[in-house]
Amino acid sequence: MLDWERSRVTIISSSDGSEVPRPPVRSPVAVQASERVVAPEAAVEDQVGEPGLRPRRLADYMGQTALKTVMQVAIDAALQRNEALDHVLLYGPPGLGKTTMAQVIGAELGVTVRITSAPALERPRDIAGLLASLAPSEVLFIDEIHRLNRLAEEILYPAMEDFSLDITIGKGTTARVRRVPLPRFTLIGATTRAGALSSPLRDRFGLIQRLNYYEPEVLQAIVLRSAELMGIVVEAEGAAVIARRARGTPRIANRLLRRVRDWAQLHHEGRVSAEAANEALDGLGVDPLGLDATDRELLRVMITQYHGGPVGIETLAAAISEDVTTIEDLYEPFLLQSGLLARTPRGRVATPRAGVHLGLTLDSGPGAHQLSLPGQFGNPPT
């Protein structure tokens, strides 16, 4: 393998699932997110701990029933025809298992999966060399595909549609384009921002599937499975406590499980009961709805200083000493999904459910007249 490939691509063998880890390309917001125990973005400990917990086959993949049904049909049909699977776009919030699903698809097809990320494909020769090295029916997985630059996208267009690579030879008036055939392969793209993809790129995916947040019952099963693989003694009630506070995200559930394990080891003879889980997570500042201290402070400021809203995002950012991008990317998505925050044309509004959860009363300000939104994960306000 070429040096540039070795630095940008993870090769995962379909036979044993062994993985050569690559250092993640992380944005400043992702680095800041990794400091939060409830951040859905991958932290360093997740890079080390997740590979052994990931399911290898569709039958072992918990949740996402609709996605699994669609993928099982597509995979079985492709295998019967002895063809490469259609290109797949997976989108949804971080931490829900897009990379895991790509690996599972490769295992079901019985082929190698090559993993890279869009920020690593900086130069045209990076993606051209990667495409040229693919074997027939192999899977190429590009994470954060919405961050591909324009030149890389243009190289992908003929590769995805015609399975060919256009190479420009020469410069100026003597330049000519030579089309090099490529083996039929499957591109799997993953993104948290499907709307940020250009239409020409998005339209070249045959299967476009969304991953949704997980229900607490599914997360409880994931926690129990992870605990068994990690050799942790977990009671069903303890797993349920972790699941309810995991914000519908398996990555967060596994991270919380590791933190609760440490507490149980020191204070509960290594057994994760409901009592041990509640003590550990309360100590970490993760409340029964999965909110951390910053989430609660954001809502508290809206309710106590701005009567529940509406309040502009710039004003809110100044009030809690955070920048606008951090609030929009890290804090708002979950608060919106769980019905604690609403967006209006005039600004952000804390819902009555947020007031109930924090034990605060929304007065007669504008926010008091906003309708409460139902929670996304079945967690009642406390």
Sine and cosine of phi, psi and omega as CSV:
sin_phi,cos_phi,sin_psi,cos_psi,sin_omega,cos_omega
0.00,0.00,0.61,-0.79,0.03,-1.00
-0.92,0.39,0.42,-0.91,-0.04,-1.00
-0.86,0.52,-0.67,0.74,-0.04,-1.00
-0.91,0.40,-0.52,0.85,0.04,-1.00
-0.93,0.36,-0.65,0.76,-0.05,-1.00
-0.88,0.48,-0.52,0.85,-0.06,-1.00
-0.99,0.11,-0.23,0.97,-0.14,-0.99
-0.85,-0.52,-0.19,0.98,-0.16,-0.99
-0.82,-0.57,0.67,-0.74,0.17,-0.99
-0.98,-0.20,0.80,-0.60,0.06,-1.00
-0.99,-0.16,0.83,-0.55,0.00,-1.00
-0.91,-0.42,0.85,-0.52,-0.02,-1.00
-0.97,0.22,0.73,-0.68,0.02,-1.00
-0.96,0.28,-0.28,0.96,-0.07,-1.00
-0.98,0.18,-0.72,0.70,-0.05,-1.00
-0.85,-0.52,-0.04,1.00,0.04,-1.00
0.96,0.30,0.17,0.99,-0.01,-1.00
-0.92,0.38,0.52,-0.86,-0.17,-0.99
-0.69,-0.72,0.69,-0.73,0.12,-0.99
-0.99,-0.14,0.96,-0.29,-0.12,-0.99
-0.93,0.37,0.55,-0.83,0.08,-1.00
-0.89,-0.45,0.57,-0.82,0.07,-1.00
-0.93,0.38,0.77,-0.64,-0.05,-1.00
-0.94,0.35,0.57,-0.82,0.12,-0.99
-1.00,0.02,0.91,-0.42,-0.18,-0.98
-0.85,-0.53,0.69,-0.72,0.05,-1.00
-0.98,0.20,0.30,-0.95,0.05,-1.00
-0.83,0.55,-0.61,0.79,0.02,-1.00
-0.91,0.41,-0.62,0.78,0.02,-1.00
-0.91,0.41,-0.61,0.79,0.04,-1.00
-0.89,0.46,-0.69,0.73,0.02,-1.00
-0.91,0.41,-0.62,0.79,0.00,-1.00
-0.90,0.44,-0.56,0.83,-0.06,-1.00
-0.91,0.42,-0.26,0.97,0.03,-1.00
-0.98,0.21,-0.24,0.97,0.00,-1.00
-1.00,-0.10,0.72,-0.69,-0.01,-1.00
-0.93,0.36,-0.36,0.93,0.01,-1.00
-0.97,-0.23,0.28,0.96,0.04,-1.00
-0.96,0.29,0.74,-0.67,0.00,-1.00
-0.97,0.24,-0.31,0.95,0.02,-1.00
-0.93,0.36,0.48,-0.88,-0.05,-1.00
-0.94,0.33,0.79,-0.61,0.11,-0.99
-0.99,-0.11,0.09,-1.00,-0.03,-1.00
-0.87,0.49,-0.67,0.74,-0.02,-1.00
-0.91,0.42,-0.50,0.87,0.04,-1.00
-0.94,0.35,-0.62,0.79,0.02,-1.00
-0.87,0.50,-0.56,0.83,-0.02,-1.00
-0.99,0.11,-0.66,0.75,-0.15,-0.99
-1.00,0.02,-0.41,0.91,-0.13,-0.99
-0.95,0.32,-0.66,0.75,-0.13,-0.99
-0.79,0.61,-0.65,0.76,-0.02,-1.00
-0.95,0.30,-0.28,0.96,-0.02,-1.00
-1.00,-0.10,-0.21,0.98,-0.09,-1.00
-0.96,0.29,0.69,-0.73,0.08,-1.00
-0.91,0.40,0.46,-0.89,-0.03,-1.00
-0.98,-0.21,-0.40,0.92,-0.06,-1.00
-0.77,-0.64,0.32,-0.95,0.01,-1.00
-0.87,0.49,-0.57,0.82,-0.01,-1.00
-0.90,0.44,-0.45,0.89,-0.01,-1.00
-1.00,-0.03,-0.18,0.98,-0.06,-1.00
-0.99,0.17,0.89,-0.45,-0.08,-1.00
-1.00,-0.02,0.60,-0.80,0.01,-1.00
0.98,0.19,-0.11,-0.99,0.03,-1.00
0.79,0.62,0.77,0.64,-0.10,-1.00
-0.86,0.51,-0.71,0.71,-0.03,-1.00
-0.89,0.46,-0.68,0.73,0.02,-1.00
-0.88,0.47,-0.71,0.70,-0.03,-1.00
-0.89,0.45,-0.62,0.78,0.01,-1.00
-0.89,0.46,-0.73,0.68,0.00,-1.00
-0.88,0.47,-0.71,0.70,-0.05,-1.00
-0.93,0.36,-0.58,0.81,0.01,-1.00
-0.90,0.44,-0.68,0.73,0.02,-1.00
-0.90,0.44,-0.72,0.69,-0.03,-1.00
-0.90,0.43,-0.66,0.75,-0.01,-1.00
-0.92,0.40,-0.74,0.68,-0.01,-1.00
-0.87,0.49,-0.66,0.75,-0.01,-1.00
-0.92,0.40,-0.66,0.75,0.01,-1.00
-0.90,0.43,-0.63,0.78,0.01,-1.00
-0.93,0.38,-0.63,0.78,0.03,-1.00
-0.90,0.44,-0.62,0.79,0.00,-1.00
-0.99,0.13,-0.12,0.99,-0.07,-1.00
0.84,0.54,0.69,0.72,0.01,-1.00
-0.85,-0.53,0.26,-0.97,0.11,-0.99
-0.95,0.31,0.55,-0.83,0.05,-1.00
-0.92,0.39,0.53,-0.85,0.10,-1.00
-0.84,0.54,0.43,-0.90,0.06,-1.00
-0.89,0.45,0.62,-0.79,-0.13,-0.99
-0.83,-0.55,0.73,-0.68,0.13,-0.99
-0.92,-0.40,0.86,-0.50,0.05,-1.00
-0.95,-0.32,0.80,-0.59,0.00,-1.00
-0.70,-0.72,0.38,-0.92,-0.02,-1.00
0.49,-0.87,0.09,-1.00,-0.02,-1.00
-0.86,0.51,0.37,-0.93,0.01,-1.00
-0.92,0.38,0.46,-0.89,0.11,-0.99
1.00,0.06,0.10,0.99,-0.09,-1.00
-1.00,-0.09,-0.12,0.99,0.10,-0.99
0.93,-0.36,0.49,0.87,0.01,-1.00
-0.93,0.36,-0.71,0.70,0.04,-1.00
-0.90,0.44,-0.66,0.76,0.03,-1.00
-0.88,0.48,-0.68,0.73,0.01,-1.00
-0.89,0.45,-0.62,0.79,0.04,-1.00
-0.88,0.47,-0.66,0.75,0.02,-1.00
-0.92,0.39,-0.63,0.77,0.03,-1.00
-0.90,0.44,-0.67,0.74,0.03,-1.00
-0.86,0.51,-0.70,0.71,0.04,-1.00
-0.87,0.50,-0.67,0.74,0.01,-1.00
-0.91,0.41,-0.65,0.76,0.02,-1.00
-0.91,0.41,-0.56,0.83,0.03,-1.00
-0.98,0.18,-0.30,0.95,-0.03,-1.00
0.97,0.26,0.54,0.84,-0.03,-1.00
-0.80,-0.60,0.19,-0.98,0.04,-1.00
-0.98,0.17,0.60,-0.80,0.07,-1.00
-0.94,-0.35,0.80,-0.60,0.08,-1.00
-0.97,-0.25,0.82,-0.57,-0.11,-0.99
-0.92,-0.40,0.75,-0.66,0.10,-0.99
-0.55,-0.84,-0.01,-1.00,0.04,-1.00
-0.74,-0.67,0.46,-0.89,-0.09,-1.00
-0.85,0.52,-0.67,0.74,0.00,-1.00
-0.88,0.47,-0.38,0.92,0.01,-1.00
-0.98,0.21,-0.29,0.96,-0.02,-1.00
-1.00,-0.10,0.95,0.33,-0.13,-0.99
-0.98,0.20,-0.61,0.80,-0.10,-1.00
-0.93,-0.37,0.47,-0.88,0.01,-1.00
-0.83,0.56,-0.59,0.81,-0.04,-1.00
-0.93,0.37,-0.39,0.92,0.03,-1.00
-0.88,0.47,-0.80,0.59,-0.05,-1.00
-0.97,0.26,-0.52,0.85,0.03,-1.00
-0.91,0.42,-0.71,0.71,0.02,-1.00
-0.90,0.43,-0.60,0.80,0.02,-1.00
-0.91,0.41,-0.69,0.72,0.02,-1.00
-0.90,0.43,-0.64,0.77,-0.03,-1.00
-0.92,0.39,-0.38,0.93,-0.05,-1.00
-1.00,0.00,-0.07,1.00,-0.04,-1.00
-0.94,0.33,0.61,-0.79,0.11,-0.99
-1.00,-0.05,0.28,-0.96,0.00,-1.00
-0.82,0.57,0.72,-0.70,0.07,-1.00
0.94,0.35,0.08,1.00,0.03,-1.00
-0.92,0.40,0.35,-0.94,0.01,-1.00
-0.96,-0.29,0.80,-0.61,0.12,-0.99
-0.95,-0.31,0.87,-0.49,-0.01,-1.00
-0.95,-0.30,0.84,-0.54,0.03,-1.00
-0.90,-0.43,0.93,-0.36,0.04,-1.00
-0.99,0.16,0.45,-0.89,-0.02,-1.00
0.78,0.62,0.72,0.69,-0.14,-0.99
-0.91,0.42,-0.33,0.94,0.04,-1.00
-0.93,0.38,-0.22,0.98,-0.01,-1.00
-0.99,-0.10,0.15,0.99,0.08,-1.00
-0.89,0.46,0.66,-0.75,0.07,-1.00
-0.98,0.21,0.20,-0.98,-0.13,-0.99
-0.88,0.47,-0.66,0.75,-0.03,-1.00
-0.90,0.43,-0.65,0.76,0.02,-1.00
-0.90,0.43,-0.65,0.76,0.04,-1.00
-0.86,0.51,-0.71,0.71,-0.05,-1.00
-0.91,0.42,-0.50,0.87,0.08,-1.00
-0.94,0.33,-0.56,0.83,-0.02,-1.00
-0.94,0.33,-0.51,0.86,-0.10,-0.99
-0.81,0.59,-0.85,0.53,0.01,-1.00
-0.93,0.36,-0.48,0.88,0.01,-1.00
-0.91,0.41,-0.65,0.76,-0.01,-1.00
-0.97,0.25,-0.60,0.80,-0.14,-0.99
-1.00,0.00,-0.72,0.70,-0.09,-1.00
-0.93,-0.36,-0.01,1.00,-0.06,-1.00
0.78,0.62,0.81,0.59,0.04,-1.00
-0.56,-0.83,0.33,-0.94,-0.04,-1.00
-0.82,-0.57,0.85,-0.53,0.01,-1.00
-1.00,0.00,0.88,-0.47,-0.03,-1.00
-0.91,-0.41,0.80,-0.60,0.02,-1.00
-1.00,0.02,0.82,-0.58,0.00,-1.00
-0.92,-0.39,0.79,-0.62,0.00,-1.00
1.00,0.03,0.00,-1.00,-0.02,-1.00
-0.70,-0.71,0.35,-0.94,0.10,-1.00
0.89,0.46,-0.66,-0.75,-0.08,-1.00
-0.95,0.31,-0.31,0.95,0.00,-1.00
-1.00,-0.04,-0.01,1.00,-0.04,-1.00
-0.92,0.38,0.62,-0.79,0.08,-1.00
-0.62,-0.78,0.44,-0.90,-0.04,-1.00
-0.97,-0.24,0.79,-0.62,0.06,-1.00
-0.92,-0.39,0.78,-0.62,-0.01,-1.00
-1.00,-0.09,0.86,-0.51,-0.02,-1.00
-0.96,-0.28,0.82,-0.57,0.00,-1.00
-0.94,0.34,0.57,-0.82,0.05,-1.00
-0.89,-0.45,0.47,-0.88,0.13,-0.99
-0.92,0.40,0.45,-0.89,0.03,-1.00
-0.93,0.38,0.80,-0.59,-0.05,-1.00
-0.71,-0.70,0.12,-0.99,0.05,-1.00
-0.89,-0.45,0.83,-0.55,0.11,-0.99
-0.99,-0.14,0.81,-0.58,0.12,-0.99
-0.92,-0.39,0.89,-0.47,0.05,-1.00
-0.96,-0.27,0.60,-0.80,0.05,-1.00
-0.81,-0.58,0.66,-0.75,-0.01,-1.00
-0.45,-0.89,0.51,-0.86,0.15,-0.99
-1.00,-0.09,-0.09,1.00,-0.06,-1.00
-0.70,-0.71,0.98,0.21,-0.05,-1.00
-0.88,0.47,-0.54,0.84,-0.01,-1.00
-0.93,0.36,-0.29,0.96,0.00,-1.00
-0.99,0.13,-0.18,0.98,0.04,-1.00
-0.96,0.27,0.61,-0.80,0.08,-1.00
-0.94,0.35,0.50,-0.87,-0.02,-1.00
-0.86,0.51,-0.68,0.73,0.01,-1.00
-0.86,0.50,-0.59,0.81,0.01,-1.00
-0.96,0.28,-0.72,0.70,-0.03,-1.00
-0.88,0.47,-0.62,0.79,-0.06,-1.00
-0.94,0.34,-0.26,0.97,-0.01,-1.00
-1.00,0.05,-0.05,1.00,0.08,-1.00
-1.00,0.02,0.78,-0.62,0.01,-1.00
-0.98,0.21,-0.52,0.85,-0.01,-1.00
-0.83,-0.55,0.87,-0.50,0.04,-1.00
-0.87,-0.49,0.92,-0.40,-0.13,-0.99
-0.78,-0.63,0.65,-0.76,0.03,-1.00
-0.98,-0.19,0.65,-0.76,0.15,-0.99
-0.99,-0.16,0.76,-0.65,-0.05,-1.00
-0.97,-0.25,0.30,-0.95,0.09,-1.00
-0.87,0.49,0.49,-0.87,-0.06,-1.00
-1.00,-0.02,0.58,-0.82,0.10,-1.00
-0.96,0.26,0.44,-0.90,-0.03,-1.00
-0.83,0.55,-0.57,0.82,-0.02,-1.00
-0.90,0.43,-0.63,0.77,0.02,-1.00
-0.94,0.35,-0.67,0.74,0.03,-1.00
-0.89,0.45,-0.58,0.81,0.05,-1.00
-0.88,0.48,-0.68,0.73,0.05,-1.00
-0.90,0.43,-0.61,0.79,0.04,-1.00
-0.90,0.43,-0.68,0.74,0.02,-1.00
-0.88,0.47,-0.69,0.72,0.00,-1.00
-0.90,0.44,-0.64,0.77,0.04,-1.00
-0.91,0.42,-0.71,0.70,0.01,-1.00
-0.89,0.46,-0.65,0.76,0.01,-1.00
-0.88,0.47,-0.64,0.77,0.02,-1.00
-0.90,0.44,-0.67,0.75,0.01,-1.00
-0.93,0.38,-0.52,0.85,-0.03,-1.00
-1.00,-0.01,-0.06,1.00,0.00,-1.00
0.95,0.30,0.55,0.83,0.00,-1.00
-0.97,-0.25,0.71,-0.71,0.06,-1.00
-1.00,0.08,0.93,-0.37,-0.06,-1.00
-0.79,-0.61,0.80,-0.60,0.12,-0.99
-0.98,0.19,0.42,-0.91,-0.02,-1.00
-0.86,0.52,-0.62,0.79,0.00,-1.00
-0.93,0.38,-0.60,0.80,0.05,-1.00
-0.91,0.41,-0.65,0.76,0.05,-1.00
-0.90,0.43,-0.58,0.81,0.01,-1.00
-0.91,0.41,-0.62,0.79,0.04,-1.00
-0.89,0.47,-0.72,0.69,0.02,-1.00
-0.89,0.46,-0.69,0.73,-0.04,-1.00
-0.88,0.47,-0.65,0.76,-0.04,-1.00
-0.92,0.38,-0.44,0.90,-0.05,-1.00
-0.99,-0.16,0.13,0.99,-0.11,-0.99
-1.00,-0.04,0.15,0.99,0.10,-0.99
0.84,0.54,0.53,0.85,0.06,-1.00
0.94,0.34,0.30,0.95,-0.17,-0.99
-0.81,-0.59,0.87,-0.49,-0.01,-1.00
-0.85,0.53,-0.62,0.79,-0.01,-1.00
-0.87,0.49,-0.67,0.74,0.02,-1.00
-0.93,0.37,-0.63,0.78,0.02,-1.00
-0.86,0.51,-0.72,0.70,0.01,-1.00
-0.92,0.40,-0.59,0.81,0.03,-1.00
-0.92,0.39,-0.69,0.72,0.03,-1.00
-0.90,0.44,-0.59,0.81,0.04,-1.00
-0.86,0.51,-0.67,0.74,0.02,-1.00
-0.91,0.42,-0.62,0.78,0.01,-1.00
-0.94,0.35,-0.64,0.77,0.03,-1.00
-0.93,0.37,-0.59,0.81,0.05,-1.00
-0.84,0.54,-0.68,0.73,0.00,-1.00
-0.88,0.47,-0.68,0.73,0.00,-1.00
-0.91,0.41,-0.69,0.72,-0.01,-1.00
-0.90,0.43,-0.58,0.82,0.03,-1.00
-0.88,0.47,-0.61,0.79,-0.06,-1.00
-1.00,0.04,-0.46,0.89,-0.16,-0.99
-0.83,-0.56,-0.19,0.98,-0.06,-1.00
-0.69,-0.73,0.53,0.85,0.07,-1.00
0.82,0.57,0.54,0.84,0.09,-1.00
0.98,0.18,0.10,0.99,-0.03,-1.00
-0.97,-0.24,0.83,-0.55,-0.02,-1.00
-1.00,0.01,0.99,-0.11,0.09,-1.00
-0.99,-0.14,0.06,-1.00,0.07,-1.00
-0.88,0.47,-0.62,0.78,0.01,-1.00
-0.90,0.44,-0.71,0.70,0.00,-1.00
-0.90,0.44,-0.67,0.74,-0.01,-1.00
-0.91,0.42,-0.69,0.72,0.01,-1.00
-0.89,0.45,-0.68,0.73,0.01,-1.00
-0.88,0.47,-0.72,0.69,-0.05,-1.00
-0.91,0.42,-0.71,0.71,-0.07,-1.00
-0.96,0.28,-0.56,0.83,0.12,-0.99
-0.89,0.46,-0.64,0.77,0.04,-1.00
-0.91,0.42,-0.52,0.86,0.05,-1.00
-0.99,0.17,-0.11,0.99,0.00,-1.00
0.99,0.14,0.30,0.95,0.03,-1.00
-0.99,-0.15,0.92,-0.40,-0.11,-0.99
-1.00,0.07,0.03,-1.00,-0.09,-1.00
-0.88,0.48,-0.31,0.95,0.08,-1.00
-1.00,-0.08,0.00,1.00,-0.02,-1.00
1.00,0.03,0.15,0.99,0.01,-1.00
-0.99,0.15,0.58,-0.81,0.12,-0.99
-0.97,-0.24,-0.10,-0.99,-0.12,-0.99
-0.88,0.48,-0.62,0.78,-0.03,-1.00
-0.94,0.34,-0.64,0.77,0.07,-1.00
-0.84,0.54,-0.74,0.67,-0.04,-1.00
-0.92,0.40,-0.60,0.80,0.01,-1.00
-0.91,0.41,-0.64,0.77,0.02,-1.00
-0.87,0.50,-0.73,0.69,0.01,-1.00
-0.93,0.37,-0.64,0.77,-0.02,-1.00
-0.88,0.47,-0.68,0.73,0.01,-1.00
-0.89,0.46,-0.67,0.74,0.01,-1.00
-0.88,0.48,-0.66,0.75,-0.08,-1.00
-0.98,0.22,-0.71,0.71,-0.12,-0.99
-0.99,0.12,-0.53,0.85,-0.06,-1.00
-0.98,-0.18,-0.42,0.91,-0.07,-1.00
-0.81,-0.59,0.36,0.93,0.09,-1.00
0.84,0.55,0.49,0.87,0.01,-1.00
1.00,0.02,-0.12,0.99,0.01,-1.00
0.98,-0.21,0.00,-1.00,0.13,0.99
-0.94,0.34,0.55,-0.84,0.06,-1.00
-0.66,-0.75,0.68,-0.73,-0.01,-1.00
-0.92,0.39,0.49,-0.87,-0.05,-1.00
-0.91,0.41,-0.59,0.81,0.03,-1.00
-0.91,0.40,-0.67,0.75,0.04,-1.00
-0.89,0.46,-0.69,0.73,0.00,-1.00
-0.90,0.44,-0.65,0.76,0.01,-1.00
-0.89,0.46,-0.67,0.74,0.02,-1.00
-0.91,0.41,-0.58,0.82,-0.06,-1.00
-0.93,0.37,-0.54,0.84,-0.01,-1.00
-0.95,-0.32,0.18,0.98,0.06,-1.00
0.86,0.51,0.69,0.72,0.10,-0.99
-0.80,-0.59,0.35,-0.94,0.06,-1.00
-1.00,0.03,0.34,-0.94,-0.10,-0.99
-0.86,0.51,-0.69,0.72,-0.04,-1.00
-0.88,0.48,-0.65,0.76,0.00,-1.00
-0.89,0.45,-0.69,0.73,0.02,-1.00
-0.89,0.45,-0.72,0.70,-0.06,-1.00
-0.93,0.37,-0.59,0.81,-0.09,-1.00
-1.00,-0.01,-0.53,0.85,-0.13,-0.99
-0.97,-0.24,-0.67,0.74,-0.17,-0.99
-0.99,-0.16,-0.69,0.72,-0.11,-0.99
-0.89,0.45,-0.68,0.73,-0.12,-0.99
-0.80,0.60,-0.74,0.67,-0.03,-1.00
-0.95,0.33,-0.62,0.78,0.01,-1.00
-0.90,0.44,-0.59,0.81,0.07,-1.00
-0.93,0.37,-0.71,0.71,-0.03,-1.00
-0.90,0.44,-0.59,0.81,-0.06,-1.00
-1.00,0.02,0.07,1.00,0.09,-1.00
0.97,0.25,0.38,0.92,0.03,-1.00
-0.99,-0.11,-0.27,0.96,-0.06,-1.00
-0.64,-0.77,0.56,-0.83,0.04,-1.00
-0.73,-0.69,0.53,-0.85,0.11,-0.99
-0.98,-0.19,0.70,-0.71,0.08,-1.00
-0.76,-0.65,0.24,-0.97,0.05,-1.00
-0.85,0.53,-0.39,0.92,-0.04,-1.00
-1.00,-0.10,-0.13,0.99,0.01,-1.00
0.64,-0.77,-0.18,-0.98,-0.03,-1.00
-0.99,0.11,0.57,-0.82,-0.03,-1.00
-0.74,-0.67,0.75,-0.66,0.14,-0.99
-0.99,0.16,0.77,-0.64,-0.04,-1.00
-0.99,0.15,0.31,-0.95,0.08,-1.00
-0.82,0.57,-0.52,0.86,0.03,-1.00
-0.88,0.48,-0.59,0.81,0.05,-1.00
-0.90,0.43,-0.66,0.75,0.03,-1.00
-0.89,0.46,-0.67,0.74,0.03,-1.00
-0.88,0.47,-0.69,0.72,-0.03,-1.00
-0.89,0.45,-0.63,0.78,-0.03,-1.00
-1.00,0.03,-0.08,1.00,-0.03,-1.00
0.95,0.30,0.47,0.88,0.00,-1.00
-0.91,-0.41,0.47,-0.88,-0.03,-1.00
-0.97,-0.23,0.80,-0.59,0.13,-0.99
-0.98,0.21,0.85,-0.53,-0.02,-1.00
-0.98,0.19,-0.39,-0.92,-0.07,-1.00
-0.99,0.12,0.22,0.98,0.04,-1.00
-0.93,0.37,0.06,-1.00,-0.07,-1.00
-0.83,0.56,-0.59,0.80,-0.05,-1.00
-0.91,0.42,-0.39,0.92,-0.04,-1.00
-0.93,0.36,-0.32,0.95,-0.06,-1.00
-0.99,-0.13,0.06,1.00,0.04,-1.00
-0.98,0.17,0.63,-0.78,0.02,-1.00
-0.96,0.29,0.60,-0.80,0.07,-1.00
-0.95,0.30,0.68,-0.73,0.02,-1.00
-0.99,-0.13,0.59,-0.81,0.00,-1.00
-0.92,0.39,0.54,-0.84,0.05,-1.00
-0.94,0.33,0.44,-0.90,-0.09,-1.00
-1.00,0.00,-0.36,0.93,-0.19,-0.98
-0.86,-0.50,0.26,0.96,0.06,-1.00
0.97,0.26,0.35,0.94,-0.02,-1.00
-0.98,-0.18,0.90,-0.44,0.02,-1.00
-0.96,0.27,0.48,-0.88,0.07,-1.00
-0.91,0.41,0.53,-0.85,0.00,-1.00
-0.87,-0.49,0.00,0.00,0.00,0.00
